């Protein structure tokens, strides 16, 4: 039993560090000046998509304080209003994590739809909050294309997380090394 505890805890911490490192790499990639001309469309929000994958599949590997810190760092580095996207994303992901256990026995399509709805709530909530505080908002087509692209990239991010990190949904009745239900 003690060997199982020692084997499981380091893997859990290693996956948490891997999640944080992936998020930091995505934030740094978003800061690269690849284009200088504004576009009428936007790519997917990979940080949000990756966080949704890890939160729906293994919520214990993406704890809320880590998610809040990563999104706050993203807000600060990308010069968005500090804490606005972080607060909205953390709240929606918290609500999504609470639904992770009932999602275990459902299909991937249900997981994908849940993640798409969560991404919609985050991105449109952020856009509405910008308008509420009279801040500059991106045009509606940019927000909608980012939303659609984030939803379409969810299966790619799920496959990547599964292939590289072995991240899968916990099976019904699966327990951790201490015997607690996951």
C-alpha positions as CSV (number, residue, x, y, z in Angstrom):
1,X,0.0,0.0,0.0
2,X,2.8,2.4,0.8
3,X,4.4,1.8,-2.5
4,X,1.2,2.6,-4.3
5,X,1.0,5.9,-2.4
6,X,4.5,6.8,-3.3
7,X,4.0,5.9,-7.0
8,X,0.7,7.8,-7.3
9,X,1.6,11.1,-5.6
10,X,4.7,11.9,-7.6
11,X,2.8,11.1,-10.9
12,X,0.0,13.4,-9.8
13,X,2.5,16.2,-9.0
14,X,4.4,15.6,-12.2
15,X,1.2,15.9,-14.2
16,X,0.3,19.2,-12.4
17,X,3.7,20.6,-13.2
18,X,3.3,19.4,-16.8
19,X,-0.1,21.2,-17.0
20,X,1.4,24.4,-15.6
21,X,4.4,24.1,-18.0
22,X,2.1,23.6,-21.0
23,X,0.0,26.6,-20.0
24,X,3.1,28.8,-19.6
25,X,4.3,27.7,-23.0
26,X,1.0,28.6,-24.6
27,X,1.1,32.0,-22.9
28,X,4.6,32.7,-24.1
29,X,3.6,31.5,-27.6
30,X,0.7,34.0,-27.6
31,X,3.1,36.8,-26.8
32,X,5.2,36.2,-30.0
33,X,4.7,39.0,-32.6
34,X,3.7,36.7,-35.5
35,X,1.4,39.2,-37.2
36,X,1.3,43.0,-36.9
37,X,-1.9,43.5,-38.9
38,X,-5.2,43.1,-37.1
39,X,-7.3,40.1,-38.4
40,X,-11.0,39.7,-38.9
41,X,-10.8,36.3,-37.4
42,X,-9.1,34.7,-34.4
43,X,-7.6,31.4,-33.7
44,X,-8.6,29.1,-30.8
45,X,-8.0,30.0,-27.2
46,X,-5.7,27.1,-26.6
47,X,-5.1,27.9,-22.9
48,X,-8.9,27.8,-22.2
49,X,-9.3,24.6,-24.3
50,X,-6.4,22.8,-22.6
51,X,-7.7,23.8,-19.2
52,X,-11.1,22.5,-20.0
53,X,-9.7,19.2,-21.2
54,X,-7.7,18.7,-18.0
55,X,-10.6,20.0,-15.8
56,X,-13.2,17.7,-17.3
57,X,-11.0,14.6,-17.5
58,X,-9.0,14.9,-14.2
59,X,-10.0,17.8,-12.1
60,X,-7.5,16.9,-9.3
61,X,-4.7,17.6,-11.8
62,X,-5.8,21.1,-12.5
63,X,-6.6,22.7,-9.1
64,X,-8.5,26.0,-9.1
65,X,-5.7,28.0,-7.4
66,X,-3.4,27.0,-10.2
67,X,-5.9,27.8,-12.9
68,X,-6.6,31.2,-11.3
69,X,-2.9,31.9,-11.1
70,X,-2.3,30.9,-14.7
71,X,-5.2,32.9,-16.1
72,X,-4.2,36.0,-14.0
73,X,-0.6,35.7,-15.4
74,X,-2.1,35.5,-18.9
75,X,-4.2,38.6,-18.2
76,X,-1.1,40.5,-17.0
77,X,1.2,39.5,-19.8
78,X,-1.4,39.9,-22.6
79,X,-2.3,43.4,-21.2
80,X,-6.0,42.5,-20.6
81,X,-7.9,44.0,-17.7
82,X,-6.2,42.2,-14.7
83,X,-8.3,39.5,-13.2
84,X,-11.3,39.8,-15.5
85,X,-10.7,36.8,-17.7
86,X,-9.2,35.0,-14.8
87,X,-12.3,35.5,-12.6
88,X,-14.7,34.5,-15.4
89,X,-12.6,31.5,-16.5
90,X,-12.0,30.3,-12.9
91,X,-15.7,30.4,-12.0
92,X,-16.9,28.6,-15.2
93,X,-14.2,26.0,-14.8
94,X,-15.1,25.5,-11.1
95,X,-18.7,24.8,-12.2
96,X,-17.4,22.5,-14.9
97,X,-15.2,20.6,-12.5
98,X,-18.1,20.0,-10.3
99,X,-19.8,18.2,-13.2
100,X,-16.8,16.1,-14.0
101,X,-17.8,13.1,-11.9
102,X,-21.3,12.7,-13.5
103,X,-19.6,13.1,-17.0
104,X,-17.6,9.9,-16.6
105,X,-20.2,7.5,-18.0
106,X,-21.2,9.8,-20.8
107,X,-19.8,9.8,-24.3
108,X,-17.0,12.0,-25.7
109,X,-19.6,14.0,-27.5
110,X,-21.3,15.0,-24.2
111,X,-17.8,16.0,-22.9
112,X,-17.2,18.0,-26.0
113,X,-20.5,19.8,-25.8
114,X,-19.9,20.6,-22.1
115,X,-16.5,22.0,-22.9
116,X,-18.0,24.0,-25.8
117,X,-20.7,25.5,-23.6
118,X,-18.1,26.4,-21.0
119,X,-15.9,28.1,-23.6
120,X,-19.0,30.0,-24.8
121,X,-19.7,31.2,-21.3
122,X,-16.1,32.3,-20.7
123,X,-15.5,34.1,-24.0
124,X,-18.9,35.7,-24.3
125,X,-18.9,36.6,-20.6
126,X,-15.6,38.2,-21.0
127,X,-16.8,40.2,-24.1
128,X,-19.9,41.3,-22.2
129,X,-17.9,42.3,-19.2
130,X,-15.7,44.4,-21.4
131,X,-18.7,46.2,-22.7
132,X,-20.2,46.6,-19.2
133,X,-17.0,48.4,-18.0
134,X,-16.8,50.5,-21.2
135,X,-13.5,49.0,-22.3
136,X,-12.5,48.3,-25.9
137,X,-14.0,45.1,-27.1
138,X,-12.9,43.0,-30.0
139,X,-15.4,42.9,-32.9
140,X,-18.2,40.3,-32.8
141,X,-16.8,38.2,-35.7
142,X,-13.4,37.9,-34.0
143,X,-15.1,36.6,-30.7
144,X,-17.3,34.2,-32.6
145,X,-14.5,32.7,-34.7
146,X,-12.4,32.3,-31.6
147,X,-15.3,30.6,-29.9
148,X,-15.9,28.2,-32.9
149,X,-12.2,27.5,-33.2
150,X,-11.8,26.7,-29.5
151,X,-14.7,24.3,-29.7
152,X,-13.4,22.7,-32.8
153,X,-9.9,22.3,-31.3
154,X,-11.2,20.6,-28.2
155,X,-10.9,17.0,-29.7
156,X,-7.3,17.8,-30.9
157,X,-6.3,19.0,-27.4
158,X,-8.0,15.9,-25.8
159,X,-6.2,13.6,-28.1
160,X,-2.9,15.4,-27.5
161,X,-3.4,15.2,-23.7
162,X,-4.4,11.5,-23.9
163,X,-1.5,10.5,-26.2
164,X,1.3,12.5,-24.6
165,X,0.3,12.4,-20.9
166,X,-2.1,9.5,-20.7
167,X,-4.9,11.8,-19.5
168,X,-8.2,10.0,-19.6
169,X,-11.4,10.2,-17.7
170,X,-11.6,8.3,-14.5
171,X,-13.6,5.1,-14.7
172,X,-16.7,4.6,-12.6
173,X,-15.6,3.4,-9.2
174,X,-11.9,4.2,-9.7
175,X,-10.1,5.1,-6.5
176,X,-6.8,6.8,-5.8
177,X,-4.0,5.2,-3.8
178,X,-5.6,6.2,-0.5
179,X,-8.9,4.5,-1.5
180,X,-10.8,7.7,-2.1
181,X,-13.1,7.9,-5.0
182,X,-11.8,10.0,-7.9
